[in-house]
Amino acid sequence: MPARTMLLSGIGALLTFQTLAQPLDLKGYRLVDLTHAYNADTVFWPAPPTQFKLERLHFGDTPAGFFYSANRFCLPEHGGTHLDAPIHFARDRETMDRVGLERLIGPVVVIDVSSKAAVDRDYRVSAADVLAFETQHGRIEPGTRVLVRTGWSSRWPDATAYLGHATDATKLHFPSYGAEAARLLVEERQVALLGIDTASIDYGPATDFPVHRIAAAANVPGLENVTGLESLPPRGAILISLPMKIEGGSGGPTRVVALVPQDAVPTTPAAAELTQLLKYFLDGASRNDVAVHDRFWADDLVYTRSAGVRMGKAEILENARSGPTATPDGRTTYAAEDIRIQQYGDTAVVAFRLVGTTGSGEQAEIVHYLNTGTFLKRNGEWRAVAWQSTRVP
């Protein structure tokens, strides 16, 4: 190629790079960390060595007068939130440094089997579970990353509760993928990665590790000990999993993050139910609908307004009854953004940003509140029993 042509090509490439290198706009997403921190309580596979060790080398001021901190750490490859490279269970397959980024970053689906795992700690995800997910949420496309939510991360870091036995690898009991589900996902759907919120992509009592072998044979890595899957929708999120790049390694610590659309409905059935209830309530509150208020609030509600005034359900209903009739032009409409839901059995905490808009166009007045509500499920219905509203300046 002539030098002039090469120069022009290089300039063109540089200009293209400068055009593409714009700031990443994450306004439409929230970041969810799916990673357990490493510390003395980190759960490892019960085979020596089984600990994370952090040794302090220096912490404090130097003779020169500035602060300096440094440590060294030691840990097995397979513990905490980590990635299994295919070579972990297949000779001549990819090591940690060879696993492609295209497998580690991209769209993810979350299959929720937490209700089944709750009654059977050795539950294995079946092909029927995968097909049922696809019936509801659409076919899993080739190259998708798949995470399974069992709810097991709530047991972390109690090794006995999490693994079934803290020290004996022959007595493990926890849920995971079944072989038929793995074959369907890996061989037929051709997914990029399998992940789960338990210690292994094979269930606890496994002795021949069929899921590992099925995945490894296809160069599909396994992501284990993730957390926070209740915050992800069944589909629509982007997974970013970046493991330590260990040359020749069979596994290693991994930071796992998800980009979740602000309007996404989380995975758990309760979260989906609460999200719909919240949207139902905000629509009714925009119309000043007394019946909607009556359905949403519990009789024993404690509501704390942004001004620091406490009130109960009776006062809220009275205010709704005596308030002016809402008109399309003058009413305030309410919407929820950045909804975050944490469930604890029949109790749930719902936090979100409330956006109130009065009027329309350039004359519209918009206010923001940070709201947090505690819900109890009684007689099959969720109702808010405590509420805190704080106006954002």
VOLOGU-147708 format. One record per residue (C-alpha): x, y, z; residue in three letters. Coordinates in nm, 4 decimals, m for minus. Layout:
{px:X, py:Y, pz:Z, aa:ala} .
...
//
This chain:
{px:0.0000, py:0.0000, pz:0.0000, aa:met} .
{px:0.1459, py:0.3445, pz:m0.0879, aa:pro} .
{px:0.2605, py:0.5527, pz:0.2068, aa:ala} .
{px:0.0077, py:0.8310, pz:0.1287, aa:arg} .
{px:m0.2777, py:0.5813, pz:0.1248, aa:thr} .
{px:m0.1599, py:0.4322, pz:0.4542, aa:met} .
{px:m0.1400, py:0.7792, pz:0.6104, aa:leu} .
{px:m0.4895, py:0.8733, pz:0.4970, aa:leu} .
{px:m0.6254, py:0.5403, pz:0.6197, aa:ser} .
{px:m0.4624, py:0.5973, pz:0.9564, aa:gly} .
{px:m0.6085, py:0.9476, pz:0.9856, aa:ile} .
{px:m0.9521, py:0.8115, pz:0.8907, aa:gly} .
{px:m0.9292, py:0.5440, pz:1.1577, aa:ala} .
{px:m0.8249, py:0.8012, pz:1.4171, aa:leu} .
{px:m1.1157, py:1.0275, pz:1.3300, aa:leu} .
{px:m1.3536, py:0.7339, pz:1.3530, aa:thr} .
{px:m1.2139, py:0.6443, pz:1.6936, aa:phe} .
{px:m1.2558, py:1.0012, pz:1.8147, aa:gln} .
{px:m1.6152, py:1.0027, pz:1.6925, aa:thr} .
{px:m1.6984, py:0.6777, pz:1.8677, aa:leu} .
{px:m1.5183, py:0.7604, pz:2.1919, aa:ala} .
{px:m1.8095, py:0.9499, pz:2.3397, aa:gln} .
{px:m1.8962, py:0.9312, pz:2.7138, aa:pro} .
{px:m2.1021, py:0.6233, pz:2.7950, aa:leu} .
{px:m2.4564, py:0.7358, pz:2.8717, aa:asp} .
{px:m2.6001, py:0.5241, pz:3.1532, aa:leu} .
{px:m2.8958, py:0.7494, pz:3.2383, aa:lys} .
{px:m3.1396, py:0.4810, pz:3.1262, aa:gly} .
{px:m2.9766, py:0.2128, pz:3.3411, aa:tyr} .
{px:m2.8887, py:0.1381, pz:3.6993, aa:arg} .
{px:m2.5773, py:m0.0533, pz:3.7965, aa:leu} .
{px:m2.6217, py:m0.3694, pz:4.0045, aa:val} .
{px:m2.3223, py:m0.5355, pz:4.1679, aa:asp} .
{px:m2.3578, py:m0.9158, pz:4.1584, aa:leu} .
{px:m2.0332, py:m0.9878, pz:4.3441, aa:thr} .
{px:m1.9593, py:m1.1108, pz:4.6958, aa:his} .
{px:m1.6669, py:m0.9303, pz:4.8611, aa:ala} .
{px:m1.3568, py:m1.1325, pz:4.9451, aa:tyr} .
{px:m1.2744, py:m1.1516, pz:5.3156, aa:asn} .
{px:m1.2121, py:m1.4004, pz:5.5970, aa:ala} .
{px:m1.5718, py:m1.5287, pz:5.5662, aa:asp} .
{px:m1.5619, py:m1.6003, pz:5.1920, aa:thr} .
{px:m1.7040, py:m1.9430, pz:5.1072, aa:val} .
{px:m1.4704, py:m2.1774, pz:4.9184, aa:phe} .
{px:m1.5150, py:m2.5306, pz:4.7913, aa:trp} .
{px:m1.4402, py:m2.7507, pz:5.0956, aa:pro} .
{px:m1.1087, py:m2.8889, pz:4.9729, aa:ala} .
{px:m0.7788, py:m2.7437, pz:5.1003, aa:pro} .
{px:m0.6867, py:m2.4642, pz:5.0760, aa:pro} .
{px:m1.0156, py:m2.3036, pz:5.1719, aa:thr} .
{px:m0.9374, py:m1.9501, pz:5.2832, aa:gln} .
{px:m0.8806, py:m1.6013, pz:5.1558, aa:phe} .
{px:m0.5798, py:m1.4417, pz:5.3237, aa:lys} .
{px:m0.4934, py:m1.0741, pz:5.3147, aa:leu} .
{px:m0.1590, py:m0.9795, pz:5.4642, aa:glu} .
{px:m0.0840, py:m0.6178, pz:5.5375, aa:arg} .
{px:0.2564, py:m0.5044, pz:5.4149, aa:leu} .
{px:0.2238, py:m0.1373, pz:5.4980, aa:his} .
{px:m0.0460, py:0.0955, pz:5.6270, aa:phe} .
{px:0.0372, py:0.4421, pz:5.7488, aa:gly} .
{px:0.2542, py:0.7429, pz:5.6948, aa:asp} .
{px:0.5931, py:0.7038, pz:5.5321, aa:thr} .
{px:0.9134, py:0.8711, pz:5.6511, aa:pro} .
{px:0.8559, py:1.1196, pz:5.3699, aa:ala} .
{px:0.5268, py:1.2222, pz:5.5298, aa:gly} .
{px:0.2688, py:1.0813, pz:5.2853, aa:phe} .
{px:0.0240, py:0.7969, pz:5.3453, aa:phe} .
{px:0.0839, py:0.4585, pz:5.1809, aa:tyr} .
{px:m0.1064, py:0.1265, pz:5.1947, aa:ser} .
{px:m0.0168, py:m0.2105, pz:5.0369, aa:ala} .
{px:m0.1143, py:m0.5747, pz:5.0944, aa:asn} .
{px:m0.0679, py:m0.9158, pz:4.9427, aa:arg} .
{px:m0.3379, py:m1.1810, pz:4.9166, aa:phe} .
{px:m0.3602, py:m1.5544, pz:4.8648, aa:cys} .
{px:m0.6625, py:m1.7632, pz:4.7643, aa:leu} .
{px:m0.7632, py:m2.0703, pz:4.5610, aa:pro} .
{px:m0.8979, py:m2.0119, pz:4.2100, aa:glu} .
{px:m1.2436, py:m2.1484, pz:4.2875, aa:his} .
{px:m1.4046, py:m1.9526, pz:4.5692, aa:gly} .
{px:m1.6102, py:m1.6429, pz:4.6181, aa:gly} .
{px:m1.7695, py:m1.4964, pz:4.3061, aa:thr} .
{px:m1.5537, py:m1.6515, pz:4.0359, aa:his} .
{px:m1.5406, py:m1.7841, pz:3.6815, aa:leu} .
{px:m1.4674, py:m2.1438, pz:3.5828, aa:asp} .
{px:m1.2645, py:m2.1497, pz:3.2627, aa:ala} .
{px:m1.3530, py:m2.4391, pz:3.0281, aa:pro} .
{px:m1.0182, py:m2.6093, pz:3.0999, aa:ile} .
{px:m1.1443, py:m2.6666, pz:3.4549, aa:his} .
{px:m1.3246, py:m2.9762, pz:3.3213, aa:phe} .
{px:m1.1976, py:m3.0258, pz:2.9648, aa:ala} .
{px:m0.8437, py:m3.0859, pz:2.8432, aa:arg} .
{px:m0.7254, py:m2.8492, pz:2.5686, aa:asp} .
{px:m1.0125, py:m2.6050, pz:2.6221, aa:arg} .
{px:m0.9779, py:m2.2347, pz:2.7030, aa:glu} .
{px:m0.7823, py:m2.1179, pz:3.0049, aa:thr} .
{px:m0.8714, py:m1.8008, pz:3.1931, aa:met} .
{px:m0.6574, py:m1.5769, pz:2.9758, aa:asp} .
{px:m0.8165, py:m1.7153, pz:2.6572, aa:arg} .
{px:m1.1848, py:m1.6778, pz:2.7464, aa:val} .
{px:m1.3219, py:m1.4226, pz:2.4992, aa:gly} .
{px:m1.4751, py:m1.0968, pz:2.6149, aa:leu} .
{px:m1.7738, py:m1.1656, pz:2.3876, aa:glu} .
{px:m1.8693, py:m1.4463, pz:2.6266, aa:arg} .
{px:m1.8298, py:m1.2297, pz:2.9350, aa:leu} .
{px:m2.0151, py:m0.9142, pz:2.8300, aa:ile} .
{px:m2.3604, py:m0.8910, pz:2.6732, aa:gly} .
{px:m2.7322, py:m0.9631, pz:2.7149, aa:pro} .
{px:m2.8324, py:m1.1889, pz:3.0034, aa:val} .
{px:m3.1477, py:m1.3757, pz:3.1006, aa:val} .
{px:m3.2341, py:m1.4821, pz:3.4550, aa:val} .
{px:m3.4269, py:m1.8046, pz:3.5165, aa:ile} .
{px:m3.5854, py:m1.7989, pz:3.8630, aa:asp} .
{px:m3.6305, py:m2.1365, pz:4.0369, aa:val} .
{px:m3.6135, py:m1.9978, pz:4.3918, aa:ser} .
{px:m3.9588, py:m2.1260, pz:4.4880, aa:ser} .
{px:m3.8630, py:m2.4803, pz:4.3850, aa:lys} .
{px:m3.5218, py:m2.4613, pz:4.5525, aa:ala} .
{px:m3.6874, py:m2.3427, pz:4.8734, aa:ala} .
{px:m3.8579, py:m2.6817, pz:4.9153, aa:val} .
{px:m3.5799, py:m2.8958, pz:4.7649, aa:asp} .
{px:m3.2234, py:m2.7873, pz:4.8372, aa:arg} .
{px:m3.0974, py:m3.0429, pz:4.5834, aa:asp} .
{px:m3.3212, py:m2.9072, pz:4.3079, aa:tyr} .
{px:m3.1834, py:m2.9264, pz:3.9543, aa:arg} .
{px:m3.3037, py:m2.6914, pz:3.6829, aa:val} .
{px:m3.4781, py:m2.9011, pz:3.4184, aa:ser} .
{px:m3.5235, py:m2.8608, pz:3.0459, aa:ala} .
{px:m3.8907, py:m2.8003, pz:3.1288, aa:ala} .
{px:m3.7902, py:m2.5015, pz:3.3431, aa:asp} .
{px:m3.5995, py:m2.3540, pz:3.0491, aa:val} .
{px:m3.8888, py:m2.4111, pz:2.8092, aa:leu} .
{px:m4.1349, py:m2.2620, pz:3.0587, aa:ala} .
{px:m3.9126, py:m1.9530, pz:3.0814, aa:phe} .
{px:m3.9107, py:m1.9254, pz:2.7017, aa:glu} .
{px:m4.2883, py:m1.9586, pz:2.6869, aa:thr} .
{px:m4.3210, py:m1.6557, pz:2.9126, aa:gln} .
{px:m4.0235, py:m1.4457, pz:2.8057, aa:his} .
{px:m3.9269, py:m1.5582, pz:2.4565, aa:gly} .
{px:m3.6696, py:m1.7952, pz:2.3122, aa:arg} .
{px:m3.3145, py:m1.7656, pz:2.4455, aa:ile} .
{px:m3.1007, py:m1.6443, pz:2.1560, aa:glu} .
{px:m2.7555, py:m1.7825, pz:2.0677, aa:pro} .
{px:m2.4782, py:m1.5969, pz:2.2488, aa:gly} .
{px:m2.6954, py:m1.5061, pz:2.5482, aa:thr} .
{px:m2.5570, py:m1.5360, pz:2.9004, aa:arg} .
{px:m2.7837, py:m1.7352, pz:3.1372, aa:val} .
{px:m2.8019, py:m1.6889, pz:3.5146, aa:leu} .
{px:m3.0127, py:m1.9065, pz:3.7435, aa:val} .
{px:m3.1580, py:m1.7592, pz:4.0607, aa:arg} .
{px:m3.2144, py:m2.0082, pz:4.3422, aa:thr} .
{px:m3.2210, py:m1.7544, pz:4.6262, aa:gly} .
{px:m2.9169, py:m1.9255, pz:4.7782, aa:trp} .
{px:m2.7102, py:m1.6059, pz:4.8005, aa:ser} .
{px:m2.9184, py:m1.5056, pz:5.1048, aa:ser} .
{px:m2.7362, py:m1.7848, pz:5.2951, aa:arg} .
{px:m2.3924, py:m1.6369, pz:5.2295, aa:trp} .
{px:m2.1470, py:m1.6435, pz:5.4118, aa:pro} .
{px:m2.2748, py:m1.9234, pz:5.6401, aa:asp} .
{px:m2.0818, py:m2.2098, pz:5.4778, aa:ala} .
{px:m2.2962, py:m2.4818, pz:5.6341, aa:thr} .
{px:m2.6238, py:m2.3223, pz:5.5267, aa:ala} .
{px:m2.4834, py:m2.2376, pz:5.1845, aa:tyr} .
{px:m2.3040, py:m2.5631, pz:5.0996, aa:leu} .
{px:m2.4836, py:m2.8164, pz:5.3186, aa:gly} .
{px:m2.1559, py:m2.8971, pz:5.4939, aa:his} .
{px:m1.8703, py:m2.6581, pz:5.5638, aa:ala} .
{px:m1.5794, py:m2.9035, pz:5.5469, aa:thr} .
{px:m1.6820, py:m3.2299, pz:5.3786, aa:asp} .
{px:m1.7180, py:m3.2171, pz:4.9979, aa:ala} .
{px:m1.9032, py:m3.5529, pz:5.0003, aa:thr} .
{px:m2.1923, py:m3.4049, pz:5.2020, aa:lys} .
{px:m2.2849, py:m3.1003, pz:4.9939, aa:leu} .
{px:m2.6464, py:m3.0063, pz:4.9260, aa:his} .
{px:m2.7450, py:m2.7047, pz:4.7173, aa:phe} .
{px:m2.9447, py:m2.6509, pz:4.3938, aa:pro} .
{px:m2.8084, py:m2.5902, pz:4.0457, aa:ser} .
{px:m2.8473, py:m2.6831, pz:3.6788, aa:tyr} .
{px:m2.9486, py:m3.0311, pz:3.5700, aa:gly} .
{px:m2.7726, py:m3.2058, pz:3.2817, aa:ala} .
{px:m3.0717, py:m3.1905, pz:3.0453, aa:glu} .
{px:m3.1138, py:m2.8181, pz:3.0991, aa:ala} .
{px:m2.7413, py:m2.7718, pz:3.0369, aa:ala} .
{px:m2.7590, py:m2.9669, pz:2.7104, aa:arg} .
{px:m3.0551, py:m2.7632, pz:2.5932, aa:leu} .
{px:m2.8848, py:m2.4338, pz:2.6760, aa:leu} .
{px:m2.5325, py:m2.5176, pz:2.5616, aa:val} .
{px:m2.5845, py:m2.7489, pz:2.2649, aa:glu} .
{px:m2.9176, py:m2.6268, pz:2.1260, aa:glu} .
{px:m2.9480, py:m2.2629, pz:2.2347, aa:arg} .
{px:m2.5699, py:m2.2144, pz:2.2119, aa:gln} .
{px:m2.5490, py:m1.9760, pz:2.5056, aa:val} .
{px:m2.2264, py:m1.7906, pz:2.5845, aa:ala} .
{px:m2.2100, py:m1.8530, pz:2.9596, aa:leu} .
{px:m2.3850, py:m2.0354, pz:3.2438, aa:leu} .
{px:m2.4027, py:m1.8735, pz:3.5869, aa:gly} .
{px:m2.5730, py:m1.9291, pz:3.9210, aa:ile} .
{px:m2.6035, py:m1.7943, pz:4.2759, aa:asp} .
{px:m2.4764, py:m2.1179, pz:4.4342, aa:thr} .
{px:m2.1292, py:m2.2704, pz:4.4699, aa:ala} .
{px:m2.1373, py:m2.4670, pz:4.1443, aa:ser} .
{px:m2.3128, py:m2.5044, pz:3.8104, aa:ile} .
{px:m2.3574, py:m2.8691, pz:3.9208, aa:asp} .
{px:m2.5816, py:m2.9396, pz:4.2182, aa:tyr} .
{px:m2.4315, py:m3.0224, pz:4.5570, aa:gly} .
{px:m2.4449, py:m3.4062, pz:4.5558, aa:pro} .
{px:m2.2903, py:m3.4321, pz:4.2054, aa:ala} .
{px:m1.9906, py:m3.6645, pz:4.1813, aa:thr} .
{px:m1.9298, py:m3.6723, pz:3.8037, aa:asp} .
{px:m2.0131, py:m3.3048, pz:3.7372, aa:phe} .
{px:m2.2063, py:m3.3463, pz:3.4117, aa:pro} .
{px:m2.2986, py:m2.9778, pz:3.3730, aa:val} .
{px:m1.9353, py:m2.8698, pz:3.4023, aa:his} .
{px:m1.8362, py:m3.1266, pz:3.1402, aa:arg} .
{px:m2.1160, py:m3.0327, pz:2.8997, aa:ile} .
{px:m2.0317, py:m2.6622, pz:2.9269, aa:ala} .
{px:m1.6538, py:m2.7055, pz:2.9143, aa:ala} .
{px:m1.6683, py:m2.9249, pz:2.6037, aa:ala} .
{px:m1.8311, py:m2.6321, pz:2.4207, aa:ala} .
{px:m1.5888, py:m2.3743, pz:2.5685, aa:asn} .
{px:m1.8720, py:m2.2259, pz:2.7757, aa:val} .
{px:m1.7430, py:m2.0811, pz:3.1049, aa:pro} .
{px:m1.9310, py:m2.1075, pz:3.4339, aa:gly} .
{px:m1.9972, py:m1.8177, pz:3.6699, aa:leu} .
{px:m2.0489, py:m1.9259, pz:4.0318, aa:glu} .
{px:m2.1417, py:m1.7656, pz:4.3646, aa:asn} .
{px:m2.3096, py:m1.4586, pz:4.2161, aa:val} .
{px:m2.5485, py:m1.2541, pz:4.4270, aa:thr} .
{px:m2.8234, py:m0.9939, pz:4.3873, aa:gly} .
{px:m3.0135, py:m1.1688, pz:4.1083, aa:leu} .
{px:m3.3444, py:m1.0598, pz:4.2605, aa:glu} .
{px:m3.2626, py:m0.7122, pz:4.1252, aa:ser} .
{px:m3.2440, py:m0.8274, pz:3.7624, aa:leu} .
{px:m3.5343, py:m0.8678, pz:3.5181, aa:pro} .
{px:m3.5897, py:m1.2009, pz:3.3388, aa:pro} .
{px:m3.4388, py:m1.0410, pz:3.0267, aa:arg} .
{px:m3.3223, py:m0.6983, pz:2.9150, aa:gly} .
{px:m3.0147, py:m0.6505, pz:3.1353, aa:ala} .
{px:m2.6523, py:m0.6434, pz:3.0202, aa:ile} .
{px:m2.4005, py:m0.8596, pz:3.2075, aa:leu} .
{px:m2.0399, py:m0.7516, pz:3.2568, aa:ile} .
{px:m1.8218, py:m1.0219, pz:3.4122, aa:ser} .
{px:m1.4502, py:m0.9504, pz:3.4224, aa:leu} .
{px:m1.2321, py:m1.2232, pz:3.5764, aa:pro} .
{px:m0.8705, py:m1.1930, pz:3.6780, aa:met} .
{px:m0.6710, py:m1.2725, pz:3.3625, aa:lys} .
{px:m0.4578, py:m1.5599, pz:3.4928, aa:ile} .
{px:m0.2444, py:m1.7141, pz:3.2203, aa:glu} .
{px:m0.3078, py:m2.0887, pz:3.2175, aa:gly} .
{px:m0.5609, py:m2.0595, pz:3.4995, aa:gly} .
{px:m0.8654, py:m2.2829, pz:3.5423, aa:ser} .
{px:m1.0631, py:m2.0166, pz:3.7294, aa:gly} .
{px:m1.0349, py:m1.6940, pz:3.9193, aa:gly} .
{px:m1.2013, py:m1.4099, pz:4.1097, aa:pro} .
{px:m1.4487, py:m1.2132, pz:3.8995, aa:thr} .
{px:m1.6221, py:m0.8789, pz:3.9404, aa:arg} .
{px:m1.9736, py:m0.9161, pz:3.8040, aa:val} .
{px:m2.1982, py:m0.6183, pz:3.7296, aa:val} .
{px:m2.5288, py:m0.5811, pz:3.5471, aa:ala} .
{px:m2.6683, py:m0.2825, pz:3.3599, aa:leu} .
{px:m3.0420, py:m0.2903, pz:3.4287, aa:val} .
{px:m3.2915, py:m0.0670, pz:3.2433, aa:pro} .
{px:m3.4529, py:0.1780, pz:3.4847, aa:gln} .
{px:m3.8026, py:0.0583, pz:3.3957, aa:asp} .
{px:m3.7223, py:m0.3137, pz:3.4145, aa:ala} .
{px:m3.9325, py:m0.5385, pz:3.6380, aa:val} .
{px:m3.7083, py:m0.7497, pz:3.8659, aa:pro} .
{px:m3.6927, py:m1.1282, pz:3.8413, aa:thr} .
{px:m3.8764, py:m1.2462, pz:4.1507, aa:thr} .
{px:m4.2530, py:m1.2979, pz:4.1316, aa:pro} .
{px:m4.2968, py:m1.0841, pz:4.4448, aa:ala} .
{px:m4.0897, py:m0.8043, pz:4.2943, aa:ala} .
{px:m4.2963, py:m0.8141, pz:3.9771, aa:ala} .
{px:m4.6156, py:m0.8110, pz:4.1853, aa:glu} .
{px:m4.4959, py:m0.5172, pz:4.3956, aa:leu} .
{px:m4.3829, py:m0.3242, pz:4.0887, aa:thr} .
{px:m4.7274, py:m0.3647, pz:3.9332, aa:gln} .
{px:m4.8918, py:m0.2648, pz:4.2633, aa:leu} .
{px:m4.6761, py:0.0473, pz:4.2784, aa:leu} .
{px:m4.7649, py:0.1462, pz:3.9214, aa:lys} .
{px:m5.1346, py:0.0820, pz:3.9967, aa:tyr} .
{px:m5.1094, py:0.3046, pz:4.3034, aa:phe} .
{px:m4.9284, py:0.5911, pz:4.1279, aa:leu} .
{px:m5.1820, py:0.5900, pz:3.8476, aa:asp} .
{px:m5.4621, py:0.6074, pz:4.1047, aa:gly} .
{px:m5.2856, py:0.8744, pz:4.3079, aa:ala} .
{px:m5.2595, py:1.0836, pz:3.9912, aa:ser} .
{px:m5.6434, py:1.0717, pz:3.9765, aa:arg} .
{px:m5.6795, py:1.1196, pz:4.3532, aa:asn} .
{px:m5.8635, py:0.7848, pz:4.3643, aa:asp} .
{px:m5.9674, py:0.7041, pz:4.7228, aa:val} .
{px:m6.0300, py:0.3347, pz:4.6469, aa:ala} .
{px:m5.6729, py:0.2951, pz:4.5206, aa:val} .
{px:m5.5367, py:0.4544, pz:4.8386, aa:his} .
{px:m5.7521, py:0.2207, pz:5.0467, aa:asp} .
{px:m5.6123, py:m0.0848, pz:4.8630, aa:arg} .
{px:m5.2485, py:0.0263, pz:4.8809, aa:phe} .
{px:m5.2097, py:0.1344, pz:5.2437, aa:trp} .
{px:m5.2316, py:m0.1013, pz:5.5441, aa:ala} .
{px:m5.4647, py:m0.0057, pz:5.8288, aa:asp} .
{px:m5.1654, py:0.0207, pz:6.0648, aa:asp} .
{px:m4.9642, py:0.2434, pz:5.8303, aa:leu} .
{px:m4.7048, py:0.4872, pz:5.9629, aa:val} .
{px:m4.6340, py:0.7500, pz:5.6948, aa:tyr} .
{px:m4.3593, py:1.0105, pz:5.7415, aa:thr} .
{px:m4.3804, py:1.3058, pz:5.5069, aa:arg} .
{px:m4.0835, py:1.4966, pz:5.3727, aa:ser} .
{px:m4.1606, py:1.7804, pz:5.6157, aa:ala} .
{px:m4.1215, py:1.5415, pz:5.9098, aa:gly} .
{px:m4.4957, py:1.5024, pz:5.9799, aa:val} .
{px:m4.6303, py:1.1558, pz:6.0589, aa:arg} .
{px:m4.9747, py:1.0416, pz:5.9586, aa:met} .
{px:m5.1800, py:0.7251, pz:5.9274, aa:gly} .
{px:m5.4077, py:0.5684, pz:5.6688, aa:lys} .
{px:m5.7192, py:0.7457, pz:5.7967, aa:ala} .
{px:m5.5606, py:1.0873, pz:5.7430, aa:glu} .
{px:m5.4430, py:0.9932, pz:5.3934, aa:ile} .
{px:m5.7915, py:0.8774, pz:5.2951, aa:leu} .
{px:m5.9483, py:1.1923, pz:5.4393, aa:glu} .
{px:m5.7054, py:1.4102, pz:5.2445, aa:asn} .
{px:m5.7889, py:1.2188, pz:4.9268, aa:ala} .
{px:m6.1635, py:1.2580, pz:4.9831, aa:arg} .
{px:m6.1416, py:1.6296, pz:5.0577, aa:ser} .
{px:m5.8862, py:1.7079, pz:4.7862, aa:gly} .
{px:m5.9850, py:1.8804, pz:4.4614, aa:pro} .
{px:m6.1034, py:1.6694, pz:4.1707, aa:thr} .
{px:m5.8106, py:1.6083, pz:3.9389, aa:ala} .
{px:m5.8425, py:1.7397, pz:3.5841, aa:thr} .
{px:m5.6227, py:1.6283, pz:3.2915, aa:pro} .
{px:m5.4743, py:1.9795, pz:3.2541, aa:asp} .
{px:m5.4116, py:2.0615, pz:3.6163, aa:gly} .
{px:m5.3502, py:1.7325, pz:3.7918, aa:arg} .
{px:m5.0171, py:1.6020, pz:3.9083, aa:thr} .
{px:m4.9143, py:1.2738, pz:3.7524, aa:thr} .
{px:m4.6749, py:1.0411, pz:3.9315, aa:tyr} .
{px:m4.4202, py:0.7929, pz:3.7996, aa:ala} .
{px:m4.1557, py:0.5719, pz:3.9601, aa:ala} .
{px:m3.7925, py:0.5499, pz:3.8507, aa:glu} .
{px:m3.5001, py:0.3396, pz:3.9738, aa:asp} .
{px:m3.7214, py:0.0867, pz:4.1564, aa:ile} .
{px:m3.5285, py:m0.1339, pz:4.3971, aa:arg} .
{px:m3.6946, py:m0.4209, pz:4.5818, aa:ile} .
{px:m3.5549, py:m0.6408, pz:4.8577, aa:gln} .
{px:m3.7732, py:m0.9269, pz:4.9783, aa:gln} .
{px:m3.7453, py:m1.1005, pz:5.3154, aa:tyr} .
{px:m4.0153, py:m1.3670, pz:5.3156, aa:gly} .
{px:m4.3497, py:m1.1926, pz:5.3604, aa:asp} .
{px:m4.1772, py:m0.8570, pz:5.4116, aa:thr} .
{px:m4.0391, py:m0.6399, pz:5.1340, aa:ala} .
{px:m3.8650, py:m0.3035, pz:5.1147, aa:val} .
{px:m3.9385, py:m0.0951, pz:4.8062, aa:val} .
{px:m3.7217, py:0.2085, pz:4.7307, aa:ala} .
{px:m3.7677, py:0.4323, pz:4.4283, aa:phe} .
{px:m3.7500, py:0.7867, pz:4.2943, aa:arg} .
{px:m4.0947, py:0.9431, pz:4.2663, aa:leu} .
{px:m4.1371, py:1.1963, pz:3.9874, aa:val} .
{px:m4.4366, py:1.4278, pz:4.0127, aa:gly} .
{px:m4.5284, py:1.6355, pz:3.7069, aa:thr} .
{px:m4.7879, py:1.9122, pz:3.7191, aa:thr} .
{px:m4.8986, py:2.0682, pz:3.3918, aa:gly} .
{px:m4.7397, py:2.0055, pz:3.0547, aa:ser} .
{px:m4.4902, py:2.1449, pz:2.8096, aa:gly} .
{px:m4.2557, py:2.4261, pz:2.9065, aa:glu} .
{px:m4.4852, py:2.5274, pz:3.1937, aa:gln} .
{px:m4.4668, py:2.1856, pz:3.3613, aa:ala} .
{px:m4.3473, py:2.1764, pz:3.7216, aa:glu} .
{px:m4.1502, py:1.8635, pz:3.8104, aa:ile} .
{px:m4.0583, py:1.7532, pz:4.1628, aa:val} .
{px:m3.8587, py:1.4504, pz:4.2767, aa:his} .
{px:m3.8865, py:1.2478, pz:4.5962, aa:tyr} .
{px:m3.6890, py:0.9549, pz:4.7311, aa:leu} .
{px:m3.9472, py:0.7147, pz:4.8693, aa:asn} .
{px:m3.8950, py:0.4002, pz:5.0739, aa:thr} .
{px:m4.1824, py:0.1740, pz:5.1759, aa:gly} .
{px:m4.2050, py:m0.1415, pz:5.3848, aa:thr} .
{px:m4.4680, py:m0.3911, pz:5.2706, aa:phe} .
{px:m4.6153, py:m0.6904, pz:5.4505, aa:leu} .
{px:m4.8004, py:m0.9712, pz:5.2767, aa:lys} .
{px:m5.1148, py:m1.0536, pz:5.4727, aa:arg} .
{px:m5.3899, py:m1.2833, pz:5.3547, aa:asn} .
{px:m5.2213, py:m1.3029, pz:5.0151, aa:gly} .
{px:m5.2040, py:m0.9238, pz:4.9586, aa:glu} .
{px:m4.9126, py:m0.6829, pz:4.9819, aa:trp} .
{px:m4.9835, py:m0.3541, pz:5.1635, aa:arg} .
{px:m4.7568, py:m0.0713, pz:5.2762, aa:ala} .
{px:m4.7158, py:m0.0533, pz:5.6548, aa:val} .
{px:m4.4411, py:0.2107, pz:5.6692, aa:ala} .
{px:m4.3477, py:0.4913, pz:5.4303, aa:trp} .
{px:m4.0792, py:0.7582, pz:5.4199, aa:gln} .
{px:m4.0864, py:1.0361, pz:5.1619, aa:ser} .
{px:m3.7977, py:1.2821, pz:5.1184, aa:thr} .
{px:m3.8118, py:1.5628, pz:4.8659, aa:arg} .
{px:m3.4989, py:1.6028, pz:4.6537, aa:val} .
{px:m3.3850, py:1.9683, pz:4.6562, aa:pro} .
//
